[in-house]
Amino acid sequence: MPGVLRLALFQARRDRVTLPVWIMGITLLGFATSSAVVIQFGDEASQAAILTLAASNPAFLFLRGVPDGTGVGAVVFFQGFAFTAVLAGLMSTFLVVRHTRTDEELGRAELLGAVPLPRAASLTATLVLGTVANLLLAVFLAAGFVAAGLELPGAAWAGAAVGAVGACFVGLAAVIAQVLPSGRSANGAAAGLVGAAYLLRGAGDALGTPAADLLHVTSAWPSLLSPIGWGQRSRPFTSPDVSALLVLIVGALALGALAVLIRRRRDVGASLLPQRDGRERAGAGGTSFVGLAWRLQRSTLAGWCVGAATLGAVAGALGPLVSETVSSVAPLKELISRLVPGGQAGLIDVFVTALLGIAGVFAAAAGIQAVLRMRAEEAEGRSEVLLAAPVARARWLGANLFTAAASATVVAGVAGVAAAVGLALSGTAADGPAGSLVPAALAHVPAALVFLAAASLVFAFAPRLSILLGWGMLAAGLVLGEFGELFGLPVWLQDVSPFRHSSAMPVESFNLTGALGLTVTAAALAALAAYFIRRRDVTT
């Protein structure tokens, strides 16, 4: 046991920058959300108005969660829990994969195996570190809620809910790291499961049953398949339910025990799904920069396409079902007729538009990941061999940017096609909104191009910060675009987010000026990246 604790401390030292950034970033988001709700919805009339509006809009429920009555704390939990839980899940999965499968891939775990420690000691230390990180997150998040003016008992329960969700994903990521053969595939699969948990929770909430007063919504059964859905059921500010958190804790313990059992029975570097051997000779496209970039990105792109297709199918298939479910509630039907132009058809448009906006975030993330793959190649020494040939660095960057842009476009297109197919299969007329969903999804590509071009500029100018800033810019853009109005931020600051300039089709018409502005911005950032990458050395 002392050896495990020493390993956990060593891993914590390696993460002495990354973990505090994650924890403090999520805490600041919780504090900002709480402060904004206190300022904007401090009285019961305002709280009832926003909850009634949410209950009448399934897209709102899908994105944010289900309302659970009035009260500042209840509104804060409704507005921010789902997003903070996703961030806690990503923090946890990246931490676990970084210290398990990635260490095995890079040979660090083999060095640790040379000392007299149990085979699963490193994994056990990672599980300890992940649990402590989520415990600290729960404490800091609760403190942020209290600092914003929420009552201590509810704040403590809310922080515990986020921490319990994160702990559950620690165990899940530990199992994934035993199954998949590389850190990249394990990270992609674990992050995909976090996204799937969000989608399942969203589908269950969108299909939920509103109460007669329209201040409460009971989630449908799909929410029970998601750790985020169980965390939401804890209802910390109204009637705390300890059983929901116990489900998450038991799930975390069971998954952690399963991961340790598997680790004890396999060799270092092995996995339940073995890595396939490559071909003896490169194919026709393997001798070019674009072909190499495609080969490195194709498996990751396939994962993003699966996620985008799932999201699009949910948008298309659930749109009419959600509309019918909501319209069956008389008070909601009357409210929708006043608030949503076009009645039921307009409600479908709003729901699909909101989900295609998430697909735009997926497209940006796929592009950023393709760009940041260059940093991994550079840090692990492979780019130095590649650039030893008489080729320009700007050409290498350009090939990866082309692949990243193509990835973003493909992910958005897949989401649009899946949404159109789902909407058509649901019985909606072919001349309805289904035909416009592919352009609606592609309308988010210009915003995605800005993010991947900005990530390439950071890689060219400050490569050691590229991963942190690349994903940080995406998170900041999402927060400004999604929560900027809630936080009461100035319009000019909200407009910094490229997502604010995407056309929300089919609810809005296509904004050609905005799309051209985003495209020109992306091209300028890419040109700056090409300029700077020619003037710096290869780093490790």
ROKOLMAR-512214 format. One line per 2 residues: number of its first residue (from 1); their letters; for each residue x, y, z of C-alpha. Coordinates in steps of 0.1 Angstrom, whole numbers. Layout:
# ROKOLMAR-512214
NUM) a) X/Y/Z | ...
END
This chain:
# ROKOLMAR-512214
1) mp) 0/0/0 | 28/26/7
3) gv) 41/19/-28 | 7/26/-43
5) lr) 4/59/-24 | 39/69/-35
7) la) 29/62/-71 | -3/82/-67
9) lf) 18/111/-54 | 42/108/-83
11) qa) 13/109/-108 | -2/139/-89
13) rr) 31/157/-93 | 30/150/-131
15) dr) -5/165/-131 | 4/195/-109
17) vt) -7/219/-136 | -33/200/-155
19) lp) -55/189/-126 | -57/223/-109
21) vw) -67/239/-142 | -95/214/-147
23) im) -107/217/-111 | -106/255/-109
25) gi) -120/258/-144 | -151/237/-135
27) tl) -154/255/-101 | -153/289/-118
29) lg) -180/278/-142 | -202/267/-113
31) fa) -196/299/-94 | -204/320/-125
33) ts) -235/301/-132 | -247/305/-96
35) sa) -239/342/-96 | -257/348/-129
37) vv) -288/329/-117 | -289/348/-84
39) iq) -287/381/-103 | -311/373/-132
41) fg) -336/350/-115 | -335/360/-79
43) de) -373/363/-74 | -397/334/-76
45) as) -417/350/-106 | -385/350/-127
47) qa) -376/315/-117 | -411/302/-126
49) ai) -410/320/-160 | -377/303/-170
51) lt) -388/269/-158 | -421/271/-176
53) la) -403/281/-208 | -379/252/-203
55) as) -407/227/-197 | -423/238/-230
57) np) -390/234/-250 | -376/199/-253
59) af) -344/213/-268 | -339/232/-236
61) lf) -344/201/-216 | -321/181/-239
63) lr) -293/207/-235 | -297/216/-198
65) gv) -316/190/-179 | -350/189/-161
67) pd) -364/216/-138 | -371/206/-102
69) gt) -391/235/-88 | -384/271/-79
71) gv) -356/283/-57 | -322/297/-67
73) ga) -303/265/-59 | -328/244/-79
75) vv) -325/267/-109 | -287/267/-107
77) ff) -286/229/-107 | -310/228/-136
79) qg) -290/253/-156 | -255/240/-150
81) fa) -253/204/-137 | -252/186/-170
83) ft) -224/207/-184 | -202/205/-153
85) av) -208/167/-151 | -196/163/-187
87) la) -164/183/-178 | -159/162/-147
89) gl) -162/131/-168 | -137/143/-194
91) ms) -113/153/-167 | -116/118/-151
93) tf) -112/98/-184 | -83/118/-197
95) lv) -65/114/-163 | -70/77/-161
97) vr) -59/70/-197 | -29/93/-194
99) ht) -15/73/-164 | -24/38/-176
101) rt) -27/30/-213 | -6/59/-225
103) de) 22/51/-200 | 22/16/-213
105) el) 24/27/-249 | 53/50/-242
107) gr) 73/25/-221 | 70/42/-187
109) ae) 49/14/-172 | 76/-12/-181
111) ll) 101/8/-161 | 77/7/-131
113) ga) 73/-30/-136 | 110/-35/-129
115) vp) 106/-26/-92 | 90/-50/-67
117) lp) 54/-37/-69 | 22/-56/-76
119) ra) 12/-57/-113 | -18/-35/-107
121) as) -1/-10/-85 | 1/17/-111
123) lt) -36/13/-120 | -46/13/-83
125) at) -26/45/-78 | -45/61/-108
127) lv) -78/51/-93 | -68/66/-60
129) lg) -57/98/-77 | -89/100/-98
131) tv) -110/96/-67 | -91/122/-48
133) an) -93/146/-78 | -131/142/-79
135) ll) -134/146/-42 | -114/179/-44
137) la) -137/189/-73 | -168/183/-52
139) vf) -154/203/-23 | -142/233/-44
141) la) -175/233/-64 | -195/233/-33
143) ag) -174/262/-20 | -180/280/-52
145) fv) -218/276/-48 | -217/288/-13
147) aa) -196/318/-23 | -222/327/-49
149) gl) -249/328/-22 | -264/293/-22
151) el) -272/274/10 | -245/251/23
153) pg) -264/217/25 | -277/220/-11
155) aa) -243/232/-23 | -226/202/-7
157) wa) -250/178/-23 | -246/194/-57
159) ga) -208/192/-55 | -211/156/-44
161) av) -233/148/-74 | -207/162/-98
163) ga) -179/144/-80 | -198/111/-80
165) vg) -204/113/-117 | -167/120/-122
167) ac) -157/90/-100 | -180/67/-120
169) fv) -162/78/-152 | -128/71/-135
171) gl) -138/34/-132 | -152/33/-167
173) aa) -121/48/-182 | -100/23/-163
175) vi) -119/-6/-179 | -116/10/-213
177) aq) -78/14/-208 | -76/-24/-203
179) vl) -96/-32/-234 | -81/-9/-261
181) ps) -45/-11/-273 | -35/26/-275
183) gr) -39/58/-255 | -54/75/-285
185) sa) -81/49/-290 | -88/47/-253
187) ng) -91/84/-250 | -115/85/-279
189) aa) -136/57/-266 | -138/70/-231
191) ag) -146/106/-242 | -172/91/-266
193) lv) -189/73/-236 | -190/106/-218
195) ga) -208/121/-248 | -231/91/-250
197) ay) -240/96/-213 | -249/132/-221
199) ll) -270/122/-251 | -289/95/-231
201) rg) -296/119/-203 | -307/145/-229
203) ag) -330/120/-246 | -346/110/-213
205) da) -351/146/-203 | -365/156/-236
207) lg) -390/128/-234 | -398/135/-198
209) tp) -433/142/-183 | -440/177/-172
211) aa) -460/183/-140 | -493/203/-141
213) dl) -476/234/-127 | -448/232/-155
215) lh) -422/237/-128 | -411/201/-126
217) vt) -403/175/-152 | -398/138/-146
219) sa) -372/122/-169 | -380/92/-190
221) wp) -362/58/-187 | -332/66/-211
223) sl) -319/89/-184 | -314/59/-161
225) ls) -288/45/-185 | -265/76/-179
227) pi) -243/84/-149 | -252/120/-156
229) gw) -289/111/-154 | -283/94/-120
231) gq) -264/125/-107 | -293/147/-118
233) rs) -317/125/-98 | -299/135/-66
235) rp) -320/167/-66 | -297/184/-40
237) ft) -316/217/-35 | -352/203/-32
239) sp) -353/167/-18 | -317/152/-17
241) dv) -318/115/-28 | -288/96/-15
243) sa) -297/65/-34 | -288/82/-67
245) ll) -253/89/-55 | -250/54/-40
247) vl) -257/40/-75 | -228/60/-89
249) iv) -205/51/-61 | -213/14/-64
251) ga) -208/16/-101 | -174/33/-97
253) la) -162/6/-72 | -174/-22/-94
255) lg) -158/-8/-126 | -126/-1/-107
257) al) -125/-36/-93 | -131/-51/-128
259) av) -102/-30/-142 | -78/-41/-115
261) li) -88/-78/-120 | -81/-75/-158
263) rr) -48/-57/-152 | -36/-85/-129
265) rr) -42/-110/-157 | -26/-93/-186
267) dv) 10/-84/-196 | 23/-48/-199
269) ga) 14/-34/-233 | -12/-61/-240
271) sl) -49/-54/-243 | -82/-74/-246
273) lp) -85/-60/-281 | -51/-64/-298
275) qr) -37/-39/-321 | -37/-49/-357
277) dg) -4/-51/-376 | 0/-26/-404
279) re) 7/-35/-440 | 42/-43/-451
281) ra) 42/-14/-477 | 24/19/-477
283) ga) -5/24/-501 | -8/49/-529
285) gg) -16/77/-505 | 9/67/-478
287) ts) 38/85/-494 | 24/120/-491
289) fv) 18/144/-462 | -20/143/-467
291) gl) -20/105/-469 | 0/103/-436
293) aw) -23/128/-419 | -54/109/-431
295) rl) -39/76/-418 | -33/91/-384
297) qr) -68/107/-383 | -90/81/-398
299) st) -98/60/-367 | -104/91/-347
301) la) -126/105/-374 | -146/73/-375
303) gw) -153/77/-338 | -165/113/-342
305) cv) -187/102/-371 | -203/76/-350
307) ga) -210/102/-323 | -223/127/-349
309) at) -245/101/-366 | -260/91/-332
311) lg) -267/127/-324 | -282/134/-358
313) av) -304/102/-356 | -316/113/-321
315) ag) -324/148/-335 | -343/134/-365
317) al) -361/105/-348 | -370/122/-315
319) gp) -381/155/-329 | -416/144/-339
321) lv) -419/121/-309 | -409/149/-285
323) se) -433/173/-302 | -462/148/-298
325) tv) -453/140/-262 | -452/177/-253
327) ss) -484/185/-272 | -503/158/-253
329) va) -500/180/-222 | -528/206/-224
331) pl) -510/234/-206 | -479/229/-226
333) ke) -498/228/-259 | -514/261/-252
335) li) -481/276/-241 | -463/263/-273
337) sr) -490/278/-295 | -481/312/-281
339) lv) -443/309/-278 | -432/288/-308
341) pg) -442/300/-343 | -455/271/-365
343) gq) -468/251/-336 | -457/214/-337
345) ag) -436/218/-368 | -419/248/-353
347) li) -411/228/-322 | -395/201/-343
349) dv) -373/228/-360 | -362/242/-326
351) fv) -353/208/-313 | -334/197/-344
353) ta) -316/230/-346 | -304/228/-310
355) ll) -290/193/-315 | -273/202/-348
357) gi) -256/230/-329 | -240/203/-307
359) ag) -230/185/-339 | -211/218/-348
361) vf) -192/214/-315 | -184/178/-325
363) aa) -171/190/-358 | -148/216/-342
365) aa) -135/190/-317 | -127/165/-345
367) gi) -108/193/-364 | -89/203/-333
369) qa) -79/167/-325 | -66/163/-360
371) vl) -44/195/-356 | -32/185/-321
373) rm) -21/152/-335 | 9/171/-349
375) ra) 20/179/-313 | 19/143/-303
377) ee) 40/134/-334 | 65/162/-325
379) ae) 67/154/-287 | 73/117/-294
381) gr) 101/123/-319 | 84/111/-351
383) se) 81/145/-367 | 118/151/-364
385) vl) 125/121/-386 | 97/132/-410
387) la) 111/167/-414 | 146/155/-419
389) ap) 136/151/-456 | 139/181/-479
391) va) 103/192/-473 | 88/225/-460
393) ra) 73/226/-425 | 44/247/-439
395) rw) 36/219/-462 | 33/195/-433
397) lg) 11/219/-415 | -10/225/-445
399) an) -16/188/-451 | -28/184/-415
401) lf) -50/215/-417 | -66/201/-449
403) ta) -73/168/-431 | -86/187/-401
405) aa) -110/208/-422 | -122/177/-441
407) sa) -128/160/-408 | -149/188/-395
409) tv) -169/189/-427 | -175/152/-427
411) va) -186/151/-391 | -211/179/-396
413) gv) -223/163/-429 | -228/129/-412
415) ag) -249/145/-385 | -270/163/-410
417) va) -276/132/-431 | -284/111/-400
419) aa) -309/138/-388 | -325/139/-423
421) vg) -328/101/-424 | -342/99/-389
423) la) -367/126/-396 | -378/109/-428
425) ls) -382/75/-411 | -402/91/-383
427) gt) -430/98/-409 | -423/135/-415
429) aa) -432/146/-450 | -402/146/-474
431) dg) -409/182/-484 | -407/193/-448
433) pa) -376/202/-428 | -357/170/-436
435) gs) -343/182/-469 | -327/212/-452
437) lv) -309/194/-424 | -277/186/-442
439) pa) -271/223/-451 | -282/232/-416
441) al) -255/210/-402 | -228/222/-426
443) ah) -236/258/-417 | -216/252/-385
445) vp) -184/242/-404 | -171/278/-407
447) aa) -171/282/-369 | -153/249/-366
449) lv) -127/261/-391 | -119/291/-369
451) fl) -112/268/-339 | -89/244/-357
453) aa) -70/273/-374 | -65/289/-340
455) as) -53/256/-326 | -27/254/-355
457) lv) -15/289/-347 | -9/280/-310
459) fa) 9/249/-322 | 31/269/-345
461) fa) 38/297/-319 | 38/279/-285
463) pr) 38/241/-291 | 40/231/-255
465) ls) 8/250/-248 | -11/237/-278
467) il) -31/209/-262 | -41/230/-232
469) lg) -50/261/-252 | -65/242/-282
471) wg) -91/225/-261 | -94/255/-238
473) ml) -104/277/-267 | -131/253/-276
475) aa) -144/252/-240 | -143/290/-238
477) gl) -161/294/-271 | -188/269/-259
479) vl) -192/287/-226 | -195/321/-242
481) ge) -219/309/-268 | -240/288/-244
483) fg) -238/306/-211 | -228/341/-221
485) el) -264/354/-220 | -271/337/-187
487) fg) -239/352/-172 | -250/387/-184
489) lp) -218/391/-204 | -215/420/-228
491) vw) -227/412/-263 | -192/420/-277
493) lq) -177/394/-254 | -203/368/-264
495) dv) -196/376/-300 | -160/365/-295
497) sp) -172/329/-297 | -174/317/-334
499) fr) -205/297/-324 | -224/329/-320
501) hs) -220/336/-357 | -232/302/-370
503) sa) -265/302/-388 | -291/284/-366
505) mp) -308/266/-395 | -336/257/-401
507) ve) -350/281/-375 | -330/310/-391
509) sf) -320/316/-426 | -284/311/-437
511) nl) -261/341/-428 | -238/344/-458
513) tg) -219/374/-443 | -212/356/-410
515) al) -200/324/-428 | -177/344/-450
517) gl) -163/363/-420 | -156/331/-401
519) tv) -139/316/-432 | -117/346/-438
521) ta) -108/346/-401 | -98/309/-403
523) aa) -77/315/-434 | -59/344/-417
525) la) -51/323/-386 | -39/294/-408
527) al) -16/318/-427 | -1/331/-395
529) aa) 4/295/-383 | 23/287/-416
531) yf) 45/318/-410 | 54/310/-375
533) ir) 60/273/-379 | 88/281/-404
535) rr) 106/301/-377 | 108/277/-348
537) dv) 127/246/-340 | 112/211/-335
539) tt) 105/206/-297 | 99/177/-275
END
